[in-house]
Amino acid sequence: MEFKNDLGKPWKYEDGDFTVVRTSMWSPPGCHPVGCGLKLYVDAEGRLDHVEGDENNPITKGRLCARCLALKDYVYNPSRVIYPMKRDPKDRGQHDKWERITWDEAYALIKEKRDYFRDTYGPESMAVFSGTGRSGGILVADMAQAVLGTPNACYTQSGYACYQPRSMSCSHVLGAYYPEMDYAGGLEGTYDNPVYRVPEVIVMWGKMALASNGDGLWGHAVIDLMKRGAKLISVDPRVNWLATRAEVHLRVRPGTDTALAMAWLSIIINEDLYDHDFVEKWTYGFEEFSARINDPDKGMTPERAAEICEVPVEDIYRAARLYAAAKPASIAWGLAFDQNQNGNQAAHCVLALMAICGNIDVPGGQIIAEIDPAPGVEDDAEAQAAAEAAAMEGSTLDIDKADDTSAEDAARPQRRIGWDSLSDDLKGKTIGYDEYPLYVDNIRNAQADMMFDAVTKGEPYRIRMGWIQSTALLTPTCCAQPTGWYEGCKNLEWCMATDCFITPAIEAFADLVLPLASCAEKDDVVMTHYAGSPVTLGSVNKAVDVGEVKSDIQILIELGEYLEMDCLKDEDGGRLFKDEADFLTQRRARPAKMPFEDLRDQVVFQRGVNYRKYETGKLRPDRKPGFLTPTGRVELWSTAYAHYGEDPLPYYQEPAFSPHKDPELAAKYPFILTTGARNYASFHAEHRQIPVLRELHPDPIIEINPEDAAQLGVADGQWVEIRNDYGRAKFKAVVSPIVKKGVVQTDHGWWFPERQADDDARDTILPVGEIVEDHEVQAVINGKEIKDGFVKADHADERGLYGVWQSNVNDLVSNHYNSRLGYGGPYKCNCCSVTPLQESYDTDMNLVVEKFGELV
Amino acid sequence: MAEYGLLIDYEYCTGCETCVVACKEEHGFPVGKWGIRVLDDGPWQKDDSGEGGNCFNWNKIPVPTDLCDLCAGRVAAGKEPTCVHHCQAFCMRFGTIEELAAELAGKPKQVLWAPCA
C-alpha cells in the first residue's frame, strides 16, 4: 500500500486546522543531543494538540521514542512551573509557601543577592550546580562565570562520571573531541551514500544505546545497521536485548573494562593483527605501549583478564580477533567507562584499539569533527596539507602545550568567554583546582567531589549562594551521597533554581524558581554529540507559548545584562548576544556556517564527514596534518597524562569496592552493586509525572539473579532494602538471569512527584562542618589528603520531599573514589547487602492519574 | 473477513514501547487501557553453550488488543497507523492481509496480526 507523507514540507506549514512546526528535539524534557525530528501540531488557539515523528529527518525518518510521543503531557502537565515564584528561606521545605512574582522582581532579587555575596564573601562564594543531557547543562560555565562572575560551575556527579572522563581522554590521547561510531548521520542519503561503508562489526561496549541514545548516538541506528549486515560484539555485565543478537557477549564483572581492553590489545599486538601503516604514520609511543601491554607486572594477558573480568578466555580471543579482522569496525562506548576509578585508562585503551586497527575517521569506523582554523590560518586544506606534509616528520614534543584544550574549545566555539573574564586570582580559587588542575582546566568546572567538601565541610571555603541549574540534584542521577548534599545545601544562605517542575531539591532549599521553557516553547540548536561529532545540527523551533517561561539562553542574555557583566557586552557596550537567535548563530550554528534563521528553514543540516581529516589538517587549528596533541599523533604514550602526574600508559586498577576479591568486604556486602541502566519510560529523573510513561515503569527496580533470590528468599516483585556503609535504599525485585550471580543492578533517578511534598526534616539543620564524619585518608593527590566520609544523617525512611530518599541509590555511592586526575566515580562498581522486606511500596497509579492525568 | 493487518518482524523488535505510547496518544486511551502491548518472551537461557546473551531467548512481540482499530481514521486520511509510523526499529508494516502474507513467507521470525474485521 502507498501512504501519504510530509516529505519536502517547509519548517512551518498548514495542515487542515493545524499549523505544523517541524523541529529537532532537544530538552527539556531531557535527552541527549540527538535531534530527533518532530512535527508539532498546533491548533487555532495556539495550543500543542499532538506530536508526530518527522519523516524529513535524515536519521530518525519519522520514528520517535515514547518520551517525545508524550510531549504534550509534559508541556501541559498540571504540576509544571510556568511563572517565577519565590519563597521566604524560613519556609523552605513547604510546598504551599511559594508566591508568584514577575520576572523583573526575580531579576532584581538575584541582583540584590549576587551583589551581597560578591561584596561580602567574594564571588567564589556562589556556585551553579548542573546536570546531564539538557541544552542548558552545557551552559553551566557561562551561567557561573559569565552571568554571576564566580568560577564555581559544578556538574555535581562524583568525578564528572558522565562523558567527561571519556572526552578528556580523547582530547589528550587522540587529540580530537570524541570518536563516535559512524552511522552515516552526517552524510546525504545516510546509509546509501556511496562513500559510506556499513561496519562489519559494531562493538557495544558499556552502552545500551537503544534506550539511552547516549551522548547523541541515535540508538536505533544500530538496528538499521544490523539489518544491513553489521555483526555485534557486546561488552556488558548484563544481558540486554542487543546482547541477545550479538556474535560474542562478554559479561564482564562491573568495573573491569580496562583489563578486558588491555587483553584485546595484547591479542591484536602479539598476533600482529594491527594496521602497521597507521601505527607508523600517525601514532606516538607504540613501542612503549606494546611493552606495557606485555609487561609481566603492569601489563595484561587474556588469561589474566579472563580471571579478573570473570569471562571465558576463549570469548576474549574470539571477540578481539573478530574486531581486528573487521574492516571497518566501530566501537560505541558508553557510560561504563566513566563510572569507575579506572575509566581514563579504559578510554585510553579503547582509543588505542580504534587507532591501531585503522578505524579512526574512516567510513563506517569512528568519526571525529573538523575544527575551525585559527584566525589567519588558510583553510584550503589541500594547499596547506601539501605544504606541511614534510614537516610532519619533524613534529616535536612541546610539554608546555600538554594542557592544550583547544580541541574541545574549537569544537565548542566561544565556550570560554566567562572563564577568560575572571582574574587569575579568582580562577585559582576554583574548588578543586589545586588537587585536580587538568579537570578544572579541561572543563572549567569546580571538581565535583571537592565541591561536596565545600558544601558539607566548608573546605576550603563555604558556598553561600547556589543556583540549581539543569539538574534535579538530589534525585539519584548525578551527585554521590545526596543526603550530604542536602544537608550542606540547607545551609546555603540563598538559592535559586531554573526548571520546569518543583523537584525535591527545589522544594527542600530553593528560595526562587524561574520557569524554564520546554523544547516546544523556545528556539535552540541541537548539536549531535555537543558538536564533537560530524553528524547534524538541528534547529529547535518554537511552536507554542506557555505561561511566562523562558529558555536558558534567554535567561543568560537577560540576566547577564541585568547584572551588568562586561564579558557579555560587545565593543560598544551593547549586548554581545543580541537575542536568542544571535546567540544561536554565534555559539551553536557555527559549523553550519549560516545564521540560525537559515538553519531553521532547513530544520536539519548534515555536516558531512570528510574522512581521514588527519591527512588534510582539518583536525588542527593550524591546519597541519595530524591530531591535536603535543606530538601531532595519537598518543599511545600520553604527554598530558605524564605532565599531570598520571601514568602515561594504561594500567588495570581493581575497583575500590570489590566483594568478589575482598572476603572481608564480602562478609558484610556480598553483592556488586551497579546502577544506571536506562529504560524507555524516562530520562534520568524526568518523566515520572507523565502517567502514560509512568505506567510503563511504575516502580524503582532491582535486578537479582534467580540463584541469589532463592538464597535470600526474595520473590519476584518483592521489595528489598540494599545497604552499605554509606547509605540504604529500597527497590522492587525483578528476579532475572539478566544479571550474573553476585551482581545486582538498580534503577536510578527515582522520586515520586505524586507523593508528599513537604520535607519531614525541614526544621533540622546540621551545620556545615558537622555533616560528614571523615573516614581515613583515601589518597594523597598533589600533596593534599583526600578523605571520604560518612554523612551523619539518615533520611531513608522519611516520606516527604516526594519520596526522594526511599529509593535513592546514590546514597550508597561515596565521593572521592576518583582517578588520579579527578575523574570517574564508583556508580557502576559499588557493593551492597540485600535484605527482603515484608511491606510493599508499590506505586499507586490511581494517585498518579489523579494528580497528573488532567492536562491544563 | 479481515482485510488489513499488521506484519511484525520480531527479530528486530527491541521492545521500545513506542507503538504502545503512540497508540495511547492517538486514541486518548487512559492508564490501564491499550490498543497494542509488547509481550516479553525472555530472557531465558535456551542453550548451555555459554553465558553470553546469544544463549538467551529474548523476543519482544507487539500484540494488538481488542481496542485496536488499525487507526481507521488515519488510514482513511491516507496515513499509516501511528504504531507503524513511529516504530523505532522499522519492524512493523501495515497493509492488506494478502500482500503481508506474501512478505511473511519471505522471512522467518515474523508474525502477522489481523486485529479487526
Contacts between the chains, C-beta under 8 A, distances in Angstrom:
chain1	res1	chain2	res2	distance
A	1	B	94	7.1
A	1	B	95	4.8
A	1	B	96	6.8
A	1	B	99	7.2
A	3	B	78	6.2
A	3	B	79	5.9
A	3	B	80	4.8
A	4	B	77	7.4
A	4	B	78	4.0
A	4	B	79	5.7
A	50	B	25	6.5
A	50	B	26	7.8
A	51	B	25	7.6
A	52	B	82	7.7
A	52	B	85	7.0
A	52	B	86	7.6
A	53	B	85	6.4
A	53	B	86	5.2
A	62	B	85	5.7
A	62	B	86	7.0
A	63	B	18	7.4
A	63	B	86	5.8
A	63	B	87	6.5
A	63	B	88	4.7
A	63	B	90	7.1
A	64	B	18	6.4
A	64	B	22	7.5
A	64	B	86	4.9
A	64	B	88	7.4
A	65	B	16	6.4
A	65	B	18	5.8
A	65	B	88	6.4
A	66	B	16	7.0
A	66	B	17	4.9
A	66	B	18	5.5
A	66	B	20	7.1
A	66	B	21	3.9
A	66	B	22	7.8
A	69	B	18	6.7
A	69	B	21	4.8
A	69	B	22	5.1
A	69	B	25	5.4
A	69	B	86	6.5
A	70	B	21	5.8
A	70	B	25	6.4
A	72	B	25	7.5
A	210	B	14	5.2
A	210	B	16	6.5
A	210	B	88	7.9
A	211	B	16	7.4
A	219	B	88	8.0
A	220	B	14	7.1
A	220	B	16	7.6
A	220	B	88	4.3
A	220	B	89	5.9
A	223	B	12	5.6
A	223	B	14	6.6
A	223	B	88	7.5
A	223	B	89	4.7
A	223	B	90	7.5
A	223	B	91	8.0
A	224	B	90	7.5
A	226	B	12	7.3
A	227	B	12	6.8
A	227	B	90	8.0
A	234	B	52	7.6
A	234	B	53	6.1
A	239	B	43	5.3
A	239	B	53	4.5
A	239	B	56	5.5
A	239	B	58	7.3
A	240	B	53	7.2
A	241	B	14	5.5
A	241	B	15	6.3
A	241	B	58	6.0
A	241	B	60	7.2
A	242	B	14	7.9
A	242	B	53	7.7
A	243	B	52	7.0
A	243	B	53	2.9
A	243	B	54	7.5
A	243	B	56	7.9
A	244	B	42	7.4
A	244	B	43	6.5
A	244	B	53	4.3
A	244	B	54	6.3
A	244	B	56	5.0
A	244	B	57	7.6
A	244	B	58	4.4
A	245	B	53	7.6
A	245	B	54	7.3
A	246	B	52	6.9
A	246	B	53	5.6
A	246	B	54	5.7
A	247	B	54	7.1
A	248	B	52	6.4
A	248	B	54	7.8
A	249	B	52	3.3
A	249	B	53	4.1
A	249	B	54	6.1
A	250	B	52	7.4
A	251	B	51	5.8
A	251	B	52	6.6
A	251	B	53	7.9
A	311	B	51	7.9
A	312	B	50	6.7
A	312	B	51	7.5
A	315	B	50	7.1
A	315	B	52	6.9
A	680	B	15	7.9
A	680	B	16	5.1
A	680	B	17	4.9
A	680	B	18	7.8
A	681	B	17	7.3
A	691	B	30	7.9
A	691	B	31	5.0
A	692	B	21	5.7
A	692	B	24	5.1
A	692	B	25	7.1
A	692	B	31	6.8
A	693	B	21	7.1
A	695	B	31	5.1
A	695	B	32	7.7
A	696	B	17	5.5
A	696	B	20	7.2
A	696	B	21	7.5
A	736	B	43	6.9
A	737	B	43	6.3
A	737	B	44	7.2
A	737	B	45	6.2
A	737	B	56	7.4
A	738	B	43	5.9
A	740	B	51	7.5
A	845	B	31	5.6
A	845	B	32	7.4
A	848	B	31	7.4
A	849	B	30	7.1
A	849	B	31	5.1
A	853	B	30	7.2
A	853	B	31	7.2
